[in-house]
């Protein structure tokens, strides 16, 4: 859309919301399409608790004994804080 056309529209918030709603696919129609394509229906929306890293999953830095939830976090930490490029 041209920028001039965008500013020339000057639509109200209600008109904008109606335009956006027309472009969305209704949930019932989406479910019908999923059934037609043999795609599993989406589960009902319920907030599931996020997985919390336990001490058995934690990774410990051998240099400063700081714990991280993922190995990539440990790698980033070691590269930033314990880089030994001058020893080589």
Gaussian input, Z-matrix of N, CA and C with variables (Angstrom, degrees):
# hf/3-21g

backbone

0 1
 N
 C     1     B1
 C     2     B2     1     A1
 N     3     B3     2     A2     1     D1
 C     4     B4     3     A3     2     D2
 C     5     B5     4     A4     3     D3
 N     6     B6     5     A5     4     D4
 C     7     B7     6     A6     5     D5
 C     8     B8     7     A7     6     D6
 N     9     B9     8     A8     7     D7
 C    10    B10     9     A9     8     D8
 C    11    B11    10    A10     9     D9
 N    12    B12    11    A11    10    D10
 C    13    B13    12    A12    11    D11
 C    14    B14    13    A13    12    D12
 N    15    B15    14    A14    13    D13
 C    16    B16    15    A15    14    D14
 C    17    B17    16    A16    15    D15
 N    18    B18    17    A17    16    D16
 C    19    B19    18    A18    17    D17
 C    20    B20    19    A19    18    D18
 N    21    B21    20    A20    19    D19
 C    22    B22    21    A21    20    D20
 C    23    B23    22    A22    21    D21
 N    24    B24    23    A23    22    D22
 C    25    B25    24    A24    23    D23
 C    26    B26    25    A25    24    D24
 N    27    B27    26    A26    25    D25
 C    28    B28    27    A27    26    D26
 C    29    B29    28    A28    27    D27
 N    30    B30    29    A29    28    D28
 C    31    B31    30    A30    29    D29
 C    32    B32    31    A31    30    D30
 N    33    B33    32    A32    31    D31
 C    34    B34    33    A33    32    D32
 C    35    B35    34    A34    33    D33
 N    36    B36    35    A35    34    D34
 C    37    B37    36    A36    35    D35
 C    38    B38    37    A37    36    D36
 N    39    B39    38    A38    37    D37
 C    40    B40    39    A39    38    D38
 C    41    B41    40    A40    39    D39
 N    42    B42    41    A41    40    D40
 C    43    B43    42    A42    41    D41
 C    44    B44    43    A43    42    D42
 N    45    B45    44    A44    43    D43
 C    46    B46    45    A45    44    D44
 C    47    B47    46    A46    45    D45
 N    48    B48    47    A47    46    D46
 C    49    B49    48    A48    47    D47
 C    50    B50    49    A49    48    D48
 N    51    B51    50    A50    49    D49
 C    52    B52    51    A51    50    D50
 C    53    B53    52    A52    51    D51
 N    54    B54    53    A53    52    D52
 C    55    B55    54    A54    53    D53
 C    56    B56    55    A55    54    D54
 N    57    B57    56    A56    55    D55
 C    58    B58    57    A57    56    D56
 C    59    B59    58    A58    57    D57
 N    60    B60    59    A59    58    D58
 C    61    B61    60    A60    59    D59
 C    62    B62    61    A61    60    D60
 N    63    B63    62    A62    61    D61
 C    64    B64    63    A63    62    D62
 C    65    B65    64    A64    63    D63
 N    66    B66    65    A65    64    D64
 C    67    B67    66    A66    65    D65
 C    68    B68    67    A67    66    D66
 N    69    B69    68    A68    67    D67
 C    70    B70    69    A69    68    D68
 C    71    B71    70    A70    69    D69
 N    72    B72    71    A71    70    D70
 C    73    B73    72    A72    71    D71
 C    74    B74    73    A73    72    D72
 N    75    B75    74    A74    73    D73
 C    76    B76    75    A75    74    D74
 C    77    B77    76    A76    75    D75
 N    78    B78    77    A77    76    D76
 C    79    B79    78    A78    77    D77
 C    80    B80    79    A79    78    D78
 N    81    B81    80    A80    79    D79
 C    82    B82    81    A81    80    D80
 C    83    B83    82    A82    81    D81
 N    84    B84    83    A83    82    D82
 C    85    B85    84    A84    83    D83
 C    86    B86    85    A85    84    D84
 N    87    B87    86    A86    85    D85
 C    88    B88    87    A87    86    D86
 C    89    B89    88    A88    87    D87
 N    90    B90    89    A89    88    D88
 C    91    B91    90    A90    89    D89
 C    92    B92    91    A91    90    D90
 N    93    B93    92    A92    91    D91
 C    94    B94    93    A93    92    D92
 C    95    B95    94    A94    93    D93
 N    96    B96    95    A95    94    D94
 C    97    B97    96    A96    95    D95
 C    98    B98    97    A97    96    D96
 N    99    B99    98    A98    97    D97
 C   100   B100    99    A99    98    D98
 C   101   B101   100   A100    99    D99
 N   102   B102   101   A101   100   D100
 C   103   B103   102   A102   101   D101
 C   104   B104   103   A103   102   D102
 N   105   B105   104   A104   103   D103
 C   106   B106   105   A105   104   D104
 C   107   B107   106   A106   105   D105
 N   108   B108   107   A107   106   D106
 C   109   B109   108   A108   107   D107
 C   110   B110   109   A109   108   D108
 N   111   B111   110   A110   109   D109
 C   112   B112   111   A111   110   D110
 C   113   B113   112   A112   111   D111
 N   114   B114   113   A113   112   D112
 C   115   B115   114   A114   113   D113
 C   116   B116   115   A115   114   D114
 N   117   B117   116   A116   115   D115
 C   118   B118   117   A117   116   D116
 C   119   B119   118   A118   117   D117
 N   120   B120   119   A119   118   D118
 C   121   B121   120   A120   119   D119
 C   122   B122   121   A121   120   D120
 N   123   B123   122   A122   121   D121
 C   124   B124   123   A123   122   D122
 C   125   B125   124   A124   123   D123
 N   126   B126   125   A125   124   D124
 C   127   B127   126   A126   125   D125
 C   128   B128   127   A127   126   D126
 N   129   B129   128   A128   127   D127
 C   130   B130   129   A129   128   D128
 C   131   B131   130   A130   129   D129
 N   132   B132   131   A131   130   D130
 C   133   B133   132   A132   131   D131
 C   134   B134   133   A133   132   D132
 N   135   B135   134   A134   133   D133
 C   136   B136   135   A135   134   D134
 C   137   B137   136   A136   135   D135
 N   138   B138   137   A137   136   D136
 C   139   B139   138   A138   137   D137
 C   140   B140   139   A139   138   D138
 N   141   B141   140   A140   139   D139
 C   142   B142   141   A141   140   D140
 C   143   B143   142   A142   141   D141
 N   144   B144   143   A143   142   D142
 C   145   B145   144   A144   143   D143
 C   146   B146   145   A145   144   D144
 N   147   B147   146   A146   145   D145
 C   148   B148   147   A147   146   D146
 C   149   B149   148   A148   147   D147
 N   150   B150   149   A149   148   D148
 C   151   B151   150   A150   149   D149
 C   152   B152   151   A151   150   D150
 N   153   B153   152   A152   151   D151
 C   154   B154   153   A153   152   D152
 C   155   B155   154   A154   153   D153
 N   156   B156   155   A155   154   D154
 C   157   B157   156   A156   155   D155
 C   158   B158   157   A157   156   D156
 N   159   B159   158   A158   157   D157
 C   160   B160   159   A159   158   D158
 C   161   B161   160   A160   159   D159
 N   162   B162   161   A161   160   D160
 C   163   B163   162   A162   161   D161
 C   164   B164   163   A163   162   D162
 N   165   B165   164   A164   163   D163
 C   166   B166   165   A165   164   D164
 C   167   B167   166   A166   165   D165
 N   168   B168   167   A167   166   D166
 C   169   B169   168   A168   167   D167
 C   170   B170   169   A169   168   D168
 N   171   B171   170   A170   169   D169
 C   172   B172   171   A171   170   D170
 C   173   B173   172   A172   171   D171
 N   174   B174   173   A173   172   D172
 C   175   B175   174   A174   173   D173
 C   176   B176   175   A175   174   D174
 N   177   B177   176   A176   175   D175
 C   178   B178   177   A177   176   D176
 C   179   B179   178   A178   177   D177
 N   180   B180   179   A179   178   D178
 C   181   B181   180   A180   179   D179
 C   182   B182   181   A181   180   D180
 N   183   B183   182   A182   181   D181
 C   184   B184   183   A183   182   D182
 C   185   B185   184   A184   183   D183
 N   186   B186   185   A185   184   D184
 C   187   B187   186   A186   185   D185
 C   188   B188   187   A187   186   D186
 N   189   B189   188   A188   187   D187
 C   190   B190   189   A189   188   D188
 C   191   B191   190   A190   189   D189
 N   192   B192   191   A191   190   D190
 C   193   B193   192   A192   191   D191
 C   194   B194   193   A193   192   D192
 N   195   B195   194   A194   193   D193
 C   196   B196   195   A195   194   D194
 C   197   B197   196   A196   195   D195
 N   198   B198   197   A197   196   D196
 C   199   B199   198   A198   197   D197
 C   200   B200   199   A199   198   D198
 N   201   B201   200   A200   199   D199
 C   202   B202   201   A201   200   D200
 C   203   B203   202   A202   201   D201
 N   204   B204   203   A203   202   D202
 C   205   B205   204   A204   203   D203
 C   206   B206   205   A205   204   D204
 N   207   B207   206   A206   205   D205
 C   208   B208   207   A207   206   D206
 C   209   B209   208   A208   207   D207
 N   210   B210   209   A209   208   D208
 C   211   B211   210   A210   209   D209
 C   212   B212   211   A211   210   D210
 N   213   B213   212   A212   211   D211
 C   214   B214   213   A213   212   D212
 C   215   B215   214   A214   213   D213
 N   216   B216   215   A215   214   D214
 C   217   B217   216   A216   215   D215
 C   218   B218   217   A217   216   D216
 N   219   B219   218   A218   217   D217
 C   220   B220   219   A219   218   D218
 C   221   B221   220   A220   219   D219
 N   222   B222   221   A221   220   D220
 C   223   B223   222   A222   221   D221
 C   224   B224   223   A223   222   D222
 N   225   B225   224   A224   223   D223
 C   226   B226   225   A225   224   D224
 C   227   B227   226   A226   225   D225
 N   228   B228   227   A227   226   D226
 C   229   B229   228   A228   227   D227
 C   230   B230   229   A229   228   D228
 N   231   B231   230   A230   229   D229
 C   232   B232   231   A231   230   D230
 C   233   B233   232   A232   231   D231
 N   234   B234   233   A233   232   D232
 C   235   B235   234   A234   233   D233
 C   236   B236   235   A235   234   D234
 N   237   B237   236   A236   235   D235
 C   238   B238   237   A237   236   D236
 C   239   B239   238   A238   237   D237
 N   240   B240   239   A239   238   D238
 C   241   B241   240   A240   239   D239
 C   242   B242   241   A241   240   D240
 N   243   B243   242   A242   241   D241
 C   244   B244   243   A243   242   D242
 C   245   B245   244   A244   243   D243
 N   246   B246   245   A245   244   D244
 C   247   B247   246   A246   245   D245
 C   248   B248   247   A247   246   D246
 N   249   B249   248   A248   247   D247
 C   250   B250   249   A249   248   D248
 C   251   B251   250   A250   249   D249
 N   252   B252   251   A251   250   D250
 C   253   B253   252   A252   251   D251
 C   254   B254   253   A253   252   D252
 N   255   B255   254   A254   253   D253
 C   256   B256   255   A255   254   D254
 C   257   B257   256   A256   255   D255
 N   258   B258   257   A257   256   D256
 C   259   B259   258   A258   257   D257
 C   260   B260   259   A259   258   D258
 N   261   B261   260   A260   259   D259
 C   262   B262   261   A261   260   D260
 C   263   B263   262   A262   261   D261

   B1=1.4421
   B2=1.5212
   B3=1.2991
   B4=1.4526
   B5=1.5144
   B6=1.3106
   B7=1.4532
   B8=1.5242
   B9=1.3279
   B10=1.4688
   B11=1.5292
   B12=1.3305
   B13=1.4605
   B14=1.5217
   B15=1.3098
   B16=1.4605
   B17=1.5228
   B18=1.3164
   B19=1.4546
   B20=1.5210
   B21=1.3219
   B22=1.4588
   B23=1.5204
   B24=1.3286
   B25=1.4593
   B26=1.5197
   B27=1.3222
   B28=1.4584
   B29=1.5274
   B30=1.3171
   B31=1.4612
   B32=1.5217
   B33=1.3017
   B34=1.4526
   B35=1.5338
   B36=1.3058
   B37=1.4663
   B38=1.5245
   B39=1.3293
   B40=1.4628
   B41=1.5273
   B42=1.3315
   B43=1.4621
   B44=1.5326
   B45=1.3313
   B46=1.4648
   B47=1.5228
   B48=1.3386
   B49=1.4546
   B50=1.5164
   B51=1.3287
   B52=1.4608
   B53=1.5237
   B54=1.3302
   B55=1.4649
   B56=1.5223
   B57=1.3262
   B58=1.4631
   B59=1.5208
   B60=1.3276
   B61=1.4665
   B62=1.5209
   B63=1.3128
   B64=1.4727
   B65=1.5214
   B66=1.3284
   B67=1.4630
   B68=1.5284
   B69=1.3181
   B70=1.4632
   B71=1.5096
   B72=1.3323
   B73=1.4615
   B74=1.5261
   B75=1.3221
   B76=1.4593
   B77=1.5245
   B78=1.3391
   B79=1.4607
   B80=1.5252
   B81=1.3329
   B82=1.4608
   B83=1.5313
   B84=1.3147
   B85=1.4622
   B86=1.5298
   B87=1.3221
   B88=1.4600
   B89=1.5257
   B90=1.3305
   B91=1.4655
   B92=1.5225
   B93=1.3312
   B94=1.4606
   B95=1.5259
   B96=1.3100
   B97=1.4723
   B98=1.5173
   B99=1.3281
   B100=1.4726
   B101=1.5261
   B102=1.3407
   B103=1.4733
   B104=1.5231
   B105=1.3192
   B106=1.4558
   B107=1.5343
   B108=1.3317
   B109=1.4564
   B110=1.5238
   B111=1.3268
   B112=1.4660
   B113=1.5261
   B114=1.3107
   B115=1.4570
   B116=1.5136
   B117=1.3419
   B118=1.4702
   B119=1.5246
   B120=1.3173
   B121=1.4609
   B122=1.5164
   B123=1.2987
   B124=1.4602
   B125=1.5244
   B126=1.3150
   B127=1.4634
   B128=1.5210
   B129=1.3289
   B130=1.4616
   B131=1.5130
   B132=1.3248
   B133=1.4547
   B134=1.5168
   B135=1.3097
   B136=1.4531
   B137=1.5188
   B138=1.2951
   B139=1.4652
   B140=1.5240
   B141=1.3158
   B142=1.4587
   B143=1.5183
   B144=1.3099
   B145=1.4636
   B146=1.5274
   B147=1.3203
   B148=1.4548
   B149=1.5187
   B150=1.2906
   B151=1.4588
   B152=1.5249
   B153=1.3028
   B154=1.4537
   B155=1.5183
   B156=1.3099
   B157=1.4593
   B158=1.5266
   B159=1.2960
   B160=1.4585
   B161=1.5115
   B162=1.3030
   B163=1.4605
   B164=1.5199
   B165=1.3476
   B166=1.4581
   B167=1.5253
   B168=1.3486
   B169=1.4467
   B170=1.5210
   B171=1.2992
   B172=1.4498
   B173=1.5226
   B174=1.3335
   B175=1.4555
   B176=1.5169
   B177=1.3465
   B178=1.4564
   B179=1.5211
   B180=1.3259
   B181=1.4596
   B182=1.5296
   B183=1.3290
   B184=1.4701
   B185=1.5332
   B186=1.3195
   B187=1.4598
   B188=1.5204
   B189=1.3525
   B190=1.4629
   B191=1.5335
   B192=1.3287
   B193=1.4667
   B194=1.5194
   B195=1.3314
   B196=1.4575
   B197=1.5252
   B198=1.3444
   B199=1.4613
   B200=1.5234
   B201=1.3399
   B202=1.4613
   B203=1.5067
   B204=1.3345
   B205=1.4603
   B206=1.5163
   B207=1.3314
   B208=1.4613
   B209=1.5221
   B210=1.3391
   B211=1.4661
   B212=1.5267
   B213=1.3445
   B214=1.4663
   B215=1.5210
   B216=1.3400
   B217=1.4528
   B218=1.5241
   B219=1.3276
   B220=1.4607
   B221=1.5254
   B222=1.3304
   B223=1.4560
   B224=1.5202
   B225=1.3215
   B226=1.4637
   B227=1.5237
   B228=1.3347
   B229=1.4596
   B230=1.5253
   B231=1.3253
   B232=1.4652
   B233=1.5182
   B234=1.3344
   B235=1.4540
   B236=1.5275
   B237=1.3439
   B238=1.4545
   B239=1.5268
   B240=1.3296
   B241=1.4575
   B242=1.5220
   B243=1.3080
   B244=1.4647
   B245=1.5252
   B246=1.3282
   B247=1.4663
   B248=1.5261
   B249=1.3052
   B250=1.4539
   B251=1.5342
   B252=1.3366
   B253=1.4582
   B254=1.5386
   B255=1.3632
   B256=1.4615
   B257=1.5225
   B258=1.3395
   B259=1.4742
   B260=1.5177
   B261=1.3203
   B262=1.4545
   B263=1.5121
   A1=108.15
   A2=115.63
   A3=119.99
   A4=109.54
   A5=114.85
   A6=119.53
   A7=111.19
   A8=116.27
   A9=119.15
   A10=110.98
   A11=116.83
   A12=120.04
   A13=110.98
   A14=115.77
   A15=119.91
   A16=110.53
   A17=116.77
   A18=119.73
   A19=111.93
   A20=117.73
   A21=120.76
   A22=111.23
   A23=117.10
   A24=120.20
   A25=111.17
   A26=117.86
   A27=123.34
   A28=111.98
   A29=116.06
   A30=119.69
   A31=110.71
   A32=115.66
   A33=120.60
   A34=108.80
   A35=115.46
   A36=120.08
   A37=111.11
   A38=117.65
   A39=120.67
   A40=110.81
   A41=116.34
   A42=120.03
   A43=110.66
   A44=116.44
   A45=120.01
   A46=110.86
   A47=116.88
   A48=120.18
   A49=111.55
   A50=117.96
   A51=121.41
   A52=110.51
   A53=116.98
   A54=120.10
   A55=111.11
   A56=116.49
   A57=120.34
   A58=110.40
   A59=118.27
   A60=121.94
   A61=111.48
   A62=117.43
   A63=120.22
   A64=111.29
   A65=117.50
   A66=120.41
   A67=112.45
   A68=117.57
   A69=121.29
   A70=110.64
   A71=115.57
   A72=121.61
   A73=107.10
   A74=116.26
   A75=120.76
   A76=110.20
   A77=116.26
   A78=120.65
   A79=111.81
   A80=117.49
   A81=120.45
   A82=110.45
   A83=116.40
   A84=119.87
   A85=110.58
   A86=117.16
   A87=120.68
   A88=110.46
   A89=117.05
   A90=120.04
   A91=111.15
   A92=118.19
   A93=121.31
   A94=110.80
   A95=117.22
   A96=120.57
   A97=110.32
   A98=117.40
   A99=119.83
   A100=110.90
   A101=116.99
   A102=119.47
   A103=110.64
   A104=116.98
   A105=120.93
   A106=110.95
   A107=117.51
   A108=121.38
   A109=113.08
   A110=117.19
   A111=123.27
   A112=112.10
   A113=115.83
   A114=121.63
   A115=106.41
   A116=117.81
   A117=118.09
   A118=111.36
   A119=114.76
   A120=119.96
   A121=109.34
   A122=115.14
   A123=118.76
   A124=109.09
   A125=117.31
   A126=119.54
   A127=109.83
   A128=116.72
   A129=118.61
   A130=109.78
   A131=114.80
   A132=118.97
   A133=110.32
   A134=114.22
   A135=120.54
   A136=107.07
   A137=117.22
   A138=118.57
   A139=110.32
   A140=115.03
   A141=119.78
   A142=108.26
   A143=116.39
   A144=118.17
   A145=110.15
   A146=115.18
   A147=120.04
   A148=109.81
   A149=114.77
   A150=119.81
   A151=109.18
   A152=115.55
   A153=121.01
   A154=107.61
   A155=116.20
   A156=120.37
   A157=109.22
   A158=115.61
   A159=120.14
   A160=108.91
   A161=115.78
   A162=119.24
   A163=111.38
   A164=118.33
   A165=119.84
   A166=111.10
   A167=117.85
   A168=121.55
   A169=112.03
   A170=118.32
   A171=121.45
   A172=110.66
   A173=115.27
   A174=122.63
   A175=106.73
   A176=116.91
   A177=121.66
   A178=109.89
   A179=115.80
   A180=121.29
   A181=108.23
   A182=117.93
   A183=119.11
   A184=112.93
   A185=117.90
   A186=120.21
   A187=113.20
   A188=117.62
   A189=119.43
   A190=112.75
   A191=117.77
   A192=124.03
   A193=113.72
   A194=117.14
   A195=121.00
   A196=107.92
   A197=117.26
   A198=120.39
   A199=110.58
   A200=115.40
   A201=123.20
   A202=108.69
   A203=116.21
   A204=120.14
   A205=112.27
   A206=118.13
   A207=121.07
   A208=110.45
   A209=117.02
   A210=119.73
   A211=113.27
   A212=117.19
   A213=118.05
   A214=111.12
   A215=117.42
   A216=119.93
   A217=110.31
   A218=116.31
   A219=120.11
   A220=110.68
   A221=117.50
   A222=120.67
   A223=111.94
   A224=116.77
   A225=120.77
   A226=110.31
   A227=117.19
   A228=122.01
   A229=110.89
   A230=116.73
   A231=119.89
   A232=111.41
   A233=116.38
   A234=119.21
   A235=110.96
   A236=117.06
   A237=120.53
   A238=112.91
   A239=117.41
   A240=120.25
   A241=113.92
   A242=118.47
   A243=120.77
   A244=111.42
   A245=117.93
   A246=121.22
   A247=108.77
   A248=115.48
   A249=121.54
   A250=110.63
   A251=117.06
   A252=120.27
   A253=111.69
   A254=118.33
   A255=120.08
   A256=112.03
   A257=118.36
   A258=121.28
   A259=111.23
   A260=118.65
   A261=121.11
   A262=112.57
   D1=133.33
   D2=177.74
   D3=-66.56
   D4=147.31
   D5=-179.12
   D6=-63.27
   D7=-37.01
   D8=179.32
   D9=-64.71
   D10=-37.53
   D11=178.42
   D12=-68.72
   D13=-34.72
   D14=179.46
   D15=-64.05
   D16=-44.44
   D17=-179.69
   D18=-77.67
   D19=-25.65
   D20=179.01
   D21=-72.38
   D22=-22.94
   D23=-177.26
   D24=-64.44
   D25=-47.37
   D26=178.13
   D27=46.58
   D28=55.30
   D29=-178.68
   D30=-88.72
   D31=155.16
   D32=178.27
   D33=-79.12
   D34=168.82
   D35=-179.76
   D36=-63.60
   D37=-38.09
   D38=178.74
   D39=-64.57
   D40=-40.68
   D41=178.52
   D42=-66.00
   D43=-38.33
   D44=178.91
   D45=-65.02
   D46=-44.45
   D47=179.27
   D48=-63.94
   D49=-37.16
   D50=177.54
   D51=-66.26
   D52=-39.65
   D53=178.85
   D54=-65.61
   D55=-41.54
   D56=178.51
   D57=-65.93
   D58=-40.38
   D59=-179.78
   D60=-64.01
   D61=-34.09
   D62=178.48
   D63=-66.73
   D64=-27.11
   D65=-177.40
   D66=-85.71
   D67=-15.05
   D68=-179.05
   D69=-83.25
   D70=150.27
   D71=176.72
   D72=-91.37
   D73=131.38
   D74=179.68
   D75=-65.49
   D76=150.67
   D77=-178.84
   D78=-60.61
   D79=-39.50
   D80=-179.93
   D81=-64.08
   D82=-40.17
   D83=179.70
   D84=-68.90
   D85=-38.77
   D86=177.77
   D87=-63.58
   D88=-41.27
   D89=177.84
   D90=-64.76
   D91=-38.85
   D92=177.65
   D93=-63.90
   D94=-39.66
   D95=177.72
   D96=-66.62
   D97=-39.68
   D98=177.75
   D99=-62.48
   D100=-41.73
   D101=178.37
   D102=-64.72
   D103=-39.55
   D104=-178.80
   D105=-65.27
   D106=-36.02
   D107=-178.41
   D108=-93.64
   D109=7.34
   D110=-179.32
   D111=57.51
   D112=36.64
   D113=174.56
   D114=-95.07
   D115=134.97
   D116=-179.67
   D117=-59.04
   D118=140.06
   D119=178.47
   D120=-65.77
   D121=147.51
   D122=-179.20
   D123=-70.16
   D124=144.05
   D125=-179.99
   D126=-69.86
   D127=156.60
   D128=177.13
   D129=-61.41
   D130=141.55
   D131=-175.80
   D132=-71.96
   D133=114.43
   D134=175.55
   D135=-140.91
   D136=131.68
   D137=-179.13
   D138=-67.25
   D139=119.44
   D140=178.65
   D141=-97.14
   D142=142.30
   D143=179.08
   D144=-65.50
   D145=138.75
   D146=179.66
   D147=-75.11
   D148=148.80
   D149=178.65
   D150=-69.15
   D151=132.05
   D152=179.69
   D153=-106.32
   D154=133.47
   D155=-179.74
   D156=-66.72
   D157=129.72
   D158=177.08
   D159=-99.36
   D160=173.35
   D161=-177.46
   D162=-65.40
   D163=-24.89
   D164=178.91
   D165=-73.84
   D166=-23.79
   D167=178.95
   D168=-91.89
   D169=-13.91
   D170=-174.81
   D171=-69.61
   D172=144.99
   D173=177.33
   D174=-111.26
   D175=133.73
   D176=-174.18
   D177=-108.89
   D178=135.96
   D179=175.59
   D180=-73.53
   D181=126.58
   D182=-178.67
   D183=-71.38
   D184=-18.35
   D185=-177.60
   D186=-86.43
   D187=-42.78
   D188=-175.38
   D189=-122.64
   D190=1.75
   D191=176.66
   D192=62.80
   D193=25.83
   D194=175.14
   D195=-83.02
   D196=142.71
   D197=-177.30
   D198=-101.49
   D199=146.45
   D200=179.38
   D201=-133.21
   D202=151.09
   D203=-177.68
   D204=-80.78
   D205=-25.57
   D206=-178.72
   D207=-130.53
   D208=147.97
   D209=178.77
   D210=-60.56
   D211=-32.52
   D212=-179.68
   D213=-67.64
   D214=-29.37
   D215=176.01
   D216=-67.63
   D217=-39.79
   D218=176.54
   D219=-63.12
   D220=-41.96
   D221=179.35
   D222=-62.68
   D223=-42.49
   D224=178.60
   D225=-64.74
   D226=-40.86
   D227=179.09
   D228=-63.83
   D229=-46.45
   D230=-177.77
   D231=-64.68
   D232=-38.02
   D233=179.65
   D234=-67.98
   D235=-37.34
   D236=-177.89
   D237=-79.45
   D238=-39.03
   D239=-171.71
   D240=-102.61
   D241=-31.49
   D242=-173.32
   D243=-121.09
   D244=32.31
   D245=-178.99
   D246=-66.28
   D247=126.23
   D248=-177.28
   D249=-110.33
   D250=44.31
   D251=-177.47
   D252=-68.14
   D253=-26.41
   D254=-179.48
   D255=-77.50
   D256=-16.56
   D257=-179.45
   D258=-77.94
   D259=-21.04
   D260=-176.32
   D261=-79.76

